[in-house]
């Protein structure tokens, strides 16, 4: 019988890839990029700055940012080691698609990729400053396109089980007209796996970002429960992992929200996860839904490791609530 033996969660922000000398440049970038406040309302940088805790200026001094970046790099190394040491036969990756495979013309709330392989390619032609393009490019293939294995049998079994359990799921067997898998998947291939021995994946893509068809927290938790049901009914012996890619809060760091979510994972307060307010799960913070899905799939596993770094980068409180986590039986 197949079984989910490992749950993982990881942020995938380009900020993870920042060199120390580029950390202060977010003061230029965040001023010109549209943001939402902690309640999901549009806000200018000046509004956020006016409302920020004055202590934030000390939090974004370069020595503080460099110290946090060291913790980030250690977190990536730790979770990569946990992923590679688990001896998995398949890894289900729950991530959000951000105008990569799907556009406004046809944007499913839930999709499962079931091709035999999935293509990853370098990120090119970015209309952003060079320093930020360097960070984004590190989420993708460094030089040439690469093809990674998919656990196709498990993907097809998952699709059928979801449909049998009243989930209307879109499917993709290829990437027509799209050069690469999205960053939620490519980051995992680049930084968590041994590229010489990549784990076959099953990409599960949620539309967390874009109204009007964002899945709700309770539905995401139920999705995770059904994924576990599908794995346990898969007619083969297999060690399966499931991973949430993205999050936590951003592009305003909301430590209160992030700790509420992490505490709910730790105590298995599933009702709190299902009742997370929709207005707080907008823009980057919507990626918390990927974690809620994984929490539904790992009800049987304890949260035995978590690293949380409030990744502030400007005096306005912009940045990412960076997190890494592992659910695994003792």
GIMO-V197959 format. One record per residue. D_LAST is the distance of its C-alpha to the last C-alpha in Angstrom with 2 decimals. Layout:
d_last: (D_LAST,D_LAST)
This chain:
d_last: (20.06,18.65,15.39,13.96,10.70,10.96,12.87,14.85,17.75,20.52,24.04,26.75,29.77,32.40,32.10,28.96,31.46,34.04,35.76,36.46,40.16,39.75,37.77,40.96,42.47,40.55,43.25,45.65,43.48,42.15,45.69,46.87,43.93,43.83,41.04,39.87,39.19,36.14,37.73,38.33,42.02,43.94,44.61,46.43,45.14,47.85,46.75,43.15,44.47,46.70,43.87,41.32,40.47,42.86,40.01,38.75,41.35,39.54,36.15,37.69,39.49,38.81,36.98,34.51,34.00,33.60,30.93,28.95,29.50,27.93,24.74,24.99,25.39,22.41,20.30,21.64,20.93,17.29,16.58,18.74,16.77,13.48,15.66,17.36,14.53,12.84,15.72,16.70,19.81,20.54,19.82,21.26,22.63,23.76,26.52,29.93,33.19,35.74,39.08,37.82,37.82,39.27,42.17,43.94,46.02,43.04,39.71,37.24,34.70,32.20,32.49,30.58,31.66,32.07,34.23,33.52,33.03,33.08,35.26,34.50,37.45,38.51,39.35,43.09,45.92,44.11,46.51,44.76,45.45,44.73,42.07,40.08,40.72,39.19,35.92,35.90,36.81,33.69,31.62,33.53,34.77,36.64,39.68,39.90,38.44,35.54,34.33,30.66,29.38,28.46,26.63,29.80,29.11,25.96,27.94,30.81,28.65,27.04,30.58,31.86,29.05,29.57,33.29,32.85,30.94,33.70,32.48,35.43,34.03,36.02,35.43,36.34,36.71,38.18,39.04,42.81,44.56,41.36,40.76,37.01,33.76,33.07,31.41,28.20,27.62,29.50,27.56,24.37,26.40,27.94,25.19,21.68,22.55,24.10,27.54,28.44,25.69,25.08,22.61,24.71,24.48,25.43,27.00,27.04,29.60,30.24,33.41,32.03,34.96,38.25,40.03,41.03,38.28,35.03,32.34,31.43,28.03,27.84,28.80,26.14,23.41,25.00,25.14,21.40,21.08,23.71,22.12,19.04,21.67,23.47,20.60,19.79,23.54,24.01,25.79,23.97,20.83,19.02,15.75,16.46,15.43,17.16,18.37,20.59,23.40,25.53,25.87,25.53,28.93,31.98,34.71,34.94,31.89,31.00,28.52,28.85,27.89,25.00,23.47,24.14,22.22,19.19,19.24,19.46,16.36,14.43,16.07,16.36,20.10,21.13,24.74,24.98,23.87,26.36,29.05,28.90,32.59,34.01,36.31,33.48,31.92,34.77,35.27,32.25,30.40,30.49,27.65,25.32,25.93,23.97,20.88,21.78,21.90,18.41,17.19,18.98,17.29,13.65,14.25,11.54,8.76,8.09,9.99,8.12,11.23,14.85,18.14,21.36,24.80,27.94,30.00,33.47,36.28,39.56,41.12,41.00,37.21,36.75,33.70,30.14,27.13,24.91,21.17,18.15,14.72,11.41,9.48,6.38,3.79,0.00)
